[in-house]
């Protein structure tokens, strides 16, 4: 029951300091799993993507950006959640994602075909869980409004990154 899980996570009433530490920890663990999987099963990536420090910064940065986007788009659509509520559910989602990532790494070694199916199914379930978590964090009472927040947050991130990249001189591809 993802809605109940979200309510329990929010009810923990974690401090922002604890949540910032959790963001750093989950980003470090994500970087570790990514680096280990890249060493075991190398994938052709640009060298900058294989540097653990760069990957950590991108992981932590994208997590913080997602939290900010989900908070403000949720507020714009009438959400009542606090930044701490949104941080709590997003960090918990990252913990779940990390578990899936580690399991899929093991599974790809044992059964590569099953691993791809597992990742696809986990992605769909993850989206379903995220809808419930955003819904509970903002106290919408509607998964459609939560879906609207996800779409609006995604568009805000894409537009914001496009603006920043164009300002620093990165040309279109």
JOFEN-V11637 format. One record per residue. N is the residue number from 1. RES is the residue in one letter. PHI is phi in whole degrees, 0 to 359 (none if undefined). PSI is psi in degrees with one decimal (* if undefined). D_LAST is the distance of its C-alpha to the last C-alpha in Angstrom with 1 decimal. Layout:
BEGIN
n;res;phi;psi;d_last
N;RES;PHI;PSI;D_LAST
N;RES;PHI;PSI;D_LAST
END
This chain:
BEGIN
n;res;phi;psi;d_last
1;X;none;93.3;42.5
2;X;297;-33.6;39.2
3;X;295;-43.2;40.6
4;X;295;-40.5;43.6
5;X;299;-42.8;41.6
6;X;297;-42.6;39.5
7;X;298;-39.5;42.7
8;X;293;-40.9;44.2
9;X;297;-45.3;41.2
10;X;295;-38.2;41.3
11;X;295;-19.1;45.1
12;X;298;-24.5;44.8
13;X;51;52.9;44.1
14;X;290;146.2;42.3
15;X;288;159.2;41.9
16;X;297;-36.1;38.6
17;X;300;-45.0;39.4
18;X;296;-38.2;39.8
19;X;290;-36.9;36.6
20;X;296;-39.6;34.6
21;X;295;-40.2;36.3
22;X;295;-38.3;35.5
23;X;298;-45.3;31.8
24;X;297;-44.6;31.9
25;X;296;-47.0;34.0
26;X;293;-31.7;31.9
27;X;290;-39.1;28.8
28;X;296;-46.3;30.8
29;X;295;-38.6;32.0
30;X;298;-42.7;28.6
31;X;296;-40.1;27.4
32;X;297;-48.4;30.6
33;X;296;-42.0;30.2
34;X;298;-46.0;26.5
35;X;295;-42.8;27.7
36;X;296;-43.0;30.7
37;X;292;-33.9;28.9
38;X;289;-32.3;26.3
39;X;289;-39.9;29.4
40;X;286;-40.8;31.3
41;X;228;80.1;28.5
42;X;300;136.5;25.7
43;X;241;136.4;22.3
44;X;295;108.0;19.7
45;X;232;155.9;17.6
46;X;301;143.9;16.0
47;X;307;-34.2;19.2
48;X;296;-30.6;18.3
49;X;285;-20.6;18.4
50;X;268;-5.8;21.8
51;X;282;119.0;23.4
52;X;304;-39.1;25.7
53;X;296;-41.6;25.7
54;X;294;-44.1;22.0
55;X;298;-41.3;22.1
56;X;300;-47.2;25.1
57;X;297;-40.1;23.5
58;X;292;-40.0;20.4
59;X;295;-50.8;23.0
60;X;295;-42.0;25.4
61;X;296;-43.2;22.8
62;X;292;-32.9;21.3
63;X;294;-46.3;25.0
64;X;296;-42.9;26.0
65;X;299;-42.4;23.1
66;X;297;-41.9;24.1
67;X;298;-46.9;27.7
68;X;298;-45.8;27.2
69;X;296;-43.7;25.1
70;X;295;-36.9;27.7
71;X;294;-52.3;30.5
72;X;288;-37.1;29.5
73;X;290;-35.4;28.2
74;X;297;-43.4;31.4
75;X;298;-41.8;33.5
76;X;296;-27.6;31.9
77;X;263;17.2;33.0
78;X;93;12.5;36.5
79;X;291;150.8;36.4
80;X;250;1.2;39.2
81;X;288;155.8;37.9
82;X;268;167.0;37.7
83;X;300;-37.7;34.9
84;X;296;-39.3;37.1
85;X;298;-45.8;37.4
86;X;293;-43.2;33.7
87;X;302;-43.6;33.3
88;X;300;-48.8;36.1
89;X;288;-34.8;34.7
90;X;291;-40.1;31.2
91;X;297;-42.8;32.6
92;X;297;-40.1;34.9
93;X;300;-37.8;32.1
94;X;293;-35.1;30.3
95;X;297;-44.3;33.6
96;X;297;-41.8;33.7
97;X;298;-39.0;30.2
98;X;297;-41.5;31.2
99;X;297;-44.3;34.2
100;X;297;-42.8;32.3
101;X;298;-44.2;29.8
102;X;294;-42.7;32.8
103;X;295;-40.8;34.7
104;X;292;-30.6;31.8
105;X;298;-45.8;31.5
106;X;294;-41.5;35.2
107;X;294;-34.6;35.0
108;X;294;-27.6;32.2
109;X;284;-41.2;34.7
110;X;280;-46.3;37.6
111;X;214;86.1;36.2
112;X;304;-40.7;32.5
113;X;295;-40.9;32.7
114;X;292;-34.3;34.4
115;X;299;-44.2;31.8
116;X;297;-42.6;29.0
117;X;295;-42.1;31.2
118;X;301;-45.6;32.3
119;X;297;-40.9;28.8
120;X;295;-46.3;28.1
121;X;294;-41.8;31.4
122;X;297;-36.0;31.1
123;X;296;-42.8;27.8
124;X;293;-43.2;29.6
125;X;295;-38.6;32.6
126;X;299;-38.9;30.5
127;X;295;-42.3;29.0
128;X;299;-44.4;32.6
129;X;296;-43.2;33.9
130;X;298;-39.3;31.2
131;X;303;-46.3;32.2
132;X;294;-40.3;35.8
133;X;295;-43.8;35.0
134;X;294;-41.0;33.1
135;X;301;-45.3;35.9
136;X;288;-39.5;38.6
137;X;298;-37.1;36.9
138;X;262;-2.5;36.7
139;X;56;44.7;40.0
140;X;286;-46.1;38.6
141;X;80;16.8;40.9
142;X;208;120.8;38.2
143;X;292;-25.6;35.5
144;X;293;-38.7;33.8
145;X;292;-38.0;33.5
146;X;297;-40.5;32.1
147;X;298;-41.2;29.6
148;X;301;-39.4;28.7
149;X;296;-44.2;28.2
150;X;299;-44.5;25.9
151;X;294;-47.2;23.7
152;X;296;-40.0;23.9
153;X;295;-42.3;23.3
154;X;300;-47.2;20.1
155;X;296;-39.3;18.9
156;X;297;-41.4;20.1
157;X;295;-45.7;18.2
158;X;298;-45.7;14.9
159;X;293;-41.4;15.6
160;X;296;-45.3;17.0
161;X;295;-37.9;14.3
162;X;298;-42.3;11.7
163;X;296;-47.5;14.5
164;X;298;-46.3;15.2
165;X;297;-38.2;11.7
166;X;290;-33.5;11.5
167;X;292;-31.6;15.2
168;X;268;2.1;14.7
169;X;95;12.5;12.2
170;X;280;117.3;9.0
171;X;283;162.0;6.4
172;X;292;151.7;3.8
173;X;263;*;0.0
END
